Amino acid sequence: MSKPVVIVGGGVAGLVTGHLLSEAGVKVVIVEKFERVGGLARSYNYDGFIFDCGPHRFHTENPNIKTYLDRILGDETTAFPRLSEVFFQGSYYRWPLHPKNLVQLPIPLALKSTMDLAVNGMKKYGDSNFEDYVLKQYGPTLYENFFKGYSIKFLGIHPTQTHPDWAKVGINRAIIDDKLQMQNLVQLAKSTLLQYNKAEINFIYPKGGGLQRTWDIVAEKIKSLGGRILTNTPARLAGGNGHIDAIYAGSERIEPSMVIWTAPITLACDQLGIECPDLPYLSTLFYNVMVEEEMTRKYQWCYYGADDIVFSRVSTPKYFADDTVPRAGVTGLCVEVTCREGDDRWQHAERLTDWVIDDLIKVGMISSRRKVHDVRVERVPNTYPIYHSRYPAELEKARRGLGQYDNLQLAGRTGMFWYNNMDHSIENAMQLARKLLREAGRNEVDEKALAGGMAG
């Protein structure tokens, strides 16, 4: 590694990998196209109202990740129990489901779901798409009343065109708690009953600037170790004969020893002349709403699946950390609307603002328009990989094409076309840093040493 390792993308995976390599004495250059680092975990600040790109927080059972976060944030964190909800047929329910929610369910729905539990094991379903998977695991009642509508609304494609992997990973990402199992109706029933006296899991969140504070600290550590971070700079790959010869960071040409690519995998294929795979990404419009009142619902985030409500999720930053609002008596609401980059919603996002406000009133989150202080719209591209039914073959095609390059590594959510969370990205960064250092002859390196700092 006599030449620098160039990391394309300053999100979670790129920053943590760059930090760990820098601590090991590797020259690192991070190239980020946006003005700030953080990627899909960055924050926005409007006059003291702080919003993340959705409900981000740290929760992991991996001790190495805990050690790393403690090293970065120290005591500058807040811990809080989870309180998330789902809005279903006009009512709010705890999520994951709590036993007291069962009496809230409409009686016909509860009876039909119970019948599904009794007879669904005798039915035969396929296994080729999201619809098959959910019907087999949860039965037709929950599929028709919840999963089908939410999936179409969120992804924009029908469940018969969606790969079953989307259901498997999506449920895990929504549940978060590894101790709860909800992959079928039996597990759902058991886990719901286990919630009766269960203490909520604790989340960790940084103080003093939203989630952005974490990545600003990591960025400063990289710079203090001699690394470079080029923001507001596009990156372009140049190479042939199985080797990346150069990265063009804006007008600067950099010869890398290794390239770690965390930008969309499709962009890497395009730049290297590889047949572009059919691997689309979902984008998100964030309506950051500043409200001059307290909320009646105290959730950290809530899912909204009804097709007559424009948004799919709302999060409340002040229930992650008090310092995300400028004063008492006000609230920020981060409202998410999914779309495709360049479509009509993307191009004319501001036109949906009134619809967003009306629906916030309809679901009881704000009392009237007069309470809305301001709304800022942020367009964030490539927020989720879309797992359509053919995505495994398309992803394998991209990996084969890019795998020809001996000094190119894929990482992170967009680079690997991987529906993950921040903790997964940190773990991915540790594994990648360890791999690269061992390949460079640093065989004594392990993840524990990386988490605690190379000096330790």
Residue pairs with C-beta under 8 A, 6 or more apart in sequence:
1 26
1 27
1 257
1 258
1 436
1 440
2 257
3 27
3 255
3 256
3 257
4 26
4 27
4 28
4 29
4 254
4 256
4 257
5 18
5 21
5 26
5 27
5 28
5 29
5 256
5 257
5 258
5 259
5 260
5 436
6 28
6 29
6 30
6 31
6 235
6 247
6 249
6 254
6 256
6 258
6 259
6 260
7 14
7 17
7 18
7 28
7 29
7 30
7 31
7 259
7 260
7 262
8 14
8 31
8 235
8 237
8 247
8 259
8 260
8 261
8 262
8 263
9 30
9 31
9 32
9 33
9 39
9 261
9 262
9 263
9 412
9 414
9 415
10 30
10 31
10 32
10 34
10 37
10 38
10 39
10 215
10 219
10 229
10 231
11 37
11 38
11 39
11 40
11 41
11 262
11 412
11 413
11 414
11 425
12 38
12 39
12 40
12 41
12 215
12 412
12 422
12 425
12 426
12 429
13 262
13 411
13 412
13 413
13 415
13 425
13 426
13 428
13 429
13 432
14 30
14 32
14 39
14 260
14 262
14 411
14 412
14 429
15 30
15 37
15 38
15 215
15 218
15 219
15 222
15 429
16 68
16 218
16 425
16 426
16 429
16 430
17 260
17 411
17 429
17 432
17 433
18 28
18 30
18 222
18 227
18 229
19 218
19 221
19 222
19 225
20 429
20 430
20 433
20 450
20 454
21 28
21 433
21 436
21 437
22 28
22 221
22 222
22 225
22 226
22 227
23 225
23 450
23 453
23 454
23 455
24 433
24 437
24 442
24 445
24 454
25 454
26 436
26 437
27 226
27 227
28 222
28 227
28 228
29 227
29 228
29 229
29 230
29 247
29 249
29 254
29 256
30 37
30 222
30 227
30 228
30 229
30 230
31 230
31 233
31 234
31 235
31 247
31 249
32 229
32 230
32 231
32 232
32 233
33 232
33 233
33 234
33 235
33 263
34 42
34 231
34 232
35 231
35 232
36 42
36 212
36 231
37 215
37 216
37 218
37 219
37 229
37 231
38 211
38 212
38 215
39 262
39 412
40 53
40 380
40 383
40 413
41 52
41 53
41 56
41 211
41 214
41 215
41 422
42 52
42 53
42 211
42 212
42 215
43 50
43 51
43 52
43 53
43 209
43 210
43 211
43 212
43 213
44 50
44 51
44 52
44 286
44 288
44 376
44 378
45 209
45 210
45 212
46 288
46 290
46 374
46 376
47 326
48 325
48 326
48 327
49 288
49 290
49 324
49 325
49 326
49 330
49 332
50 209
50 210
50 212
50 317
50 323
50 324
50 325
50 332
51 210
51 286
51 288
51 317
51 324
51 332
51 334
51 378
52 210
52 211
52 212
52 315
52 317
52 334
53 284
53 286
53 334
53 378
53 380
53 383
54 284
54 286
54 301
54 313
54 315
54 334
54 336
55 84
55 300
55 301
55 313
55 315
55 320
55 334
56 211
56 422
57 203
57 204
57 205
57 300
57 320
58 65
58 69
58 203
58 204
58 205
58 422
58 423
59 176
59 201
59 202
59 203
59 204
59 423
60 66
60 423
60 426
60 427
61 178
62 423
62 427
63 451
64 427
64 430
64 447
64 448
64 450
64 451
65 423
65 426
65 427
65 430
65 451
67 448
67 451
67 452
68 426
68 430
68 450
68 451
68 452
69 77
69 204
69 214
69 426
71 451
71 452
71 453
72 214
72 217
72 218
72 221
73 204
73 206
73 213
73 214
73 217
76 206
76 207
76 208
76 213
77 204
77 205
77 206
77 207
78 204
78 205
78 206
78 207
78 320
78 321
78 322
79 202
79 203
79 204
79 205
80 202
80 203
80 205
80 300
80 319
80 320
81 199
81 200
81 201
81 202
81 203
82 176
82 177
82 200
82 201
82 202
82 203
82 300
83 94
83 200
83 298
83 299
83 300
83 319
84 94
84 95
84 299
84 300
84 301
84 302
84 303
85 92
85 93
85 94
85 95
85 297
85 299
85 301
85 302
85 303
86 92
86 93
86 95
86 302
86 303
86 305
87 93
87 302
87 303
87 304
87 305
87 306
87 309
87 363
88 145
88 146
88 305
88 306
89 106
89 109
89 145
89 306
91 104
92 297
92 299
92 302
93 101
93 104
94 100
94 101
94 195
95 174
95 302
95 303
96 175
96 177
96 180
96 182
96 191
96 192
96 195
97 188
97 191
97 192
97 195
98 192
98 195
98 196
99 192
99 193
99 195
99 196
101 192
102 110
102 192
105 113
109 141
109 145
112 141
113 139
113 141
113 142
113 185
115 141
116 138
116 139
116 140
116 141
116 142
116 185
117 139
117 185
117 186
117 189
120 136
120 138
120 139
120 185
123 135
123 136
125 132
125 135
125 136
126 132
127 133
127 136
127 164
128 164
128 389
129 159
129 160
129 161
129 162
129 163
129 164
129 389
130 147
130 151
130 159
130 160
130 162
130 163
130 164
130 166
130 167
131 143
131 148
131 158
131 159
131 160
131 162
132 164
133 164
133 167
133 168
134 142
134 143
134 147
134 148
134 159
134 167
135 143
136 184
137 167
137 183
137 184
137 185
138 147
138 184
138 185
138 188
139 185
142 185
146 305
147 159
147 167
148 159
149 305
149 306
149 307
150 303
150 305
150 312
151 159
151 162
151 166
152 158
152 159
152 307
153 305
153 307
153 312
153 338
154 282
154 312
154 338
155 162
155 166
155 282
155 338
155 386
156 282
156 338
156 339
156 340
157 386
157 388
160 389
161 388
161 389
162 387
162 388
162 389
163 387
163 388
163 389
163 390
163 391
163 392
165 387
165 391
165 392
166 387
166 419
168 183
169 419
170 419
171 182
171 183
173 419
173 421
174 303
175 182
176 201
177 201
180 191
180 194
180 195
181 187
181 190
181 191
182 188
182 191
203 300
203 320
205 211
205 320
205 321
206 213
206 214
206 321
207 213
207 321
207 323
208 323
209 216
209 323
210 317
210 321
210 324
219 229
222 229
223 229
230 249
230 250
230 252
233 249
233 250
234 249
234 250
235 247
235 248
235 249
235 263
236 247
236 248
236 271
237 244
237 247
237 259
237 261
237 268
237 271
237 272
237 408
238 244
238 245
238 246
238 247
238 248
238 271
239 245
239 246
239 272
239 405
242 404
242 405
242 406
243 405
243 406
243 407
244 256
244 259
244 405
244 407
244 408
245 255
246 253
246 254
246 255
246 256
247 253
247 254
247 256
247 259
248 254
256 407
257 407
258 407
258 408
258 409
258 436
259 405
259 407
259 408
259 409
260 409
260 411
260 432
261 268
261 402
261 408
261 409
261 410
261 411
261 415
262 410
262 411
262 412
262 413
262 414
262 415
263 414
263 415
264 281
264 382
264 414
264 415
265 277
265 279
265 395
265 398
265 402
265 410
265 414
265 415
265 416
265 417
266 276
266 277
266 279
266 281
266 398
268 274
268 402
268 408
268 410
268 415
269 275
269 276
269 277
269 398
269 401
269 402
270 276
272 401
272 402
272 405
274 398
274 401
274 402
275 397
275 401
277 394
277 395
277 397
277 398
278 388
278 390
278 391
278 394
279 385
279 386
279 391
279 394
279 395
279 398
279 417
280 340
280 386
280 388
281 341
281 381
281 382
281 383
281 384
281 385
281 386
281 414
282 338
282 339
282 340
282 382
282 383
282 384
282 385
282 386
283 338
283 339
283 340
283 341
283 346
283 379
283 380
283 381
283 382
283 383
284 336
284 337
284 338
284 339
284 380
284 383
284 384
285 336
285 337
285 338
285 339
285 345
285 346
285 349
285 352
285 377
285 378
285 379
285 380
286 334
286 335
286 336
286 377
286 378
286 380
287 311
287 334
287 335
287 336
287 337
287 352
287 353
287 356
287 375
287 376
287 377
288 332
288 333
288 334
288 335
288 375
288 376
288 377
288 378
289 332
289 333
289 334
289 335
289 356
289 357
289 360
289 366
289 372
289 374
289 375
290 330
290 331
290 332
290 372
290 373
290 374
290 375
290 376
291 330
291 331
291 332
291 333
291 366
291 371
291 372
291 373
292 329
292 330
292 371
292 372
292 373
293 329
293 330
293 331
293 366
293 367
293 371
294 329
294 331
295 316
295 331
295 333
295 365
295 366
296 364
296 365
297 364
297 365
298 316
298 319
299 316
299 319
300 315
300 316
300 319
300 320
301 313
301 314
301 315
301 316
302 313
302 314
302 315
303 312
303 313
304 311
304 312
304 313
304 314
304 363
305 312
309 359
309 362
309 363
310 337
310 352
310 355
310 356
310 359
311 335
311 336
311 337
311 356
311 359
312 336
312 337
312 338
313 335
313 336
314 333
314 334
314 335
314 336
314 360
314 365
315 333
315 334
315 336
316 331
316 332
316 333
316 334
317 324
317 325
317 332
317 334
318 324
318 325
318 331
318 332
324 332
325 331
325 332
330 373
333 360
333 365
333 366
335 356
335 360
337 345
337 349
337 352
337 356
338 383
338 384
339 345
339 346
339 349
340 346
341 379
341 381
341 382
345 352
346 379
349 377
349 379
350 377
353 375
353 377
356 375
357 366
357 369
357 372
357 375
360 366
361 367
361 368
361 369
366 372
382 414
384 419
385 391
385 413
385 414
385 417
385 418
385 419
387 419
391 417
395 417
398 417
399 410
402 408
402 410
409 432
409 436
410 416
411 428
411 429
411 432
412 418
412 420
412 425
412 428
413 419
413 420
413 425
416 428
418 424
420 428
430 447
430 450
430 451
431 447
433 445
433 450
434 445
434 446
434 447
434 450
437 445
438 445
445 454
449 456
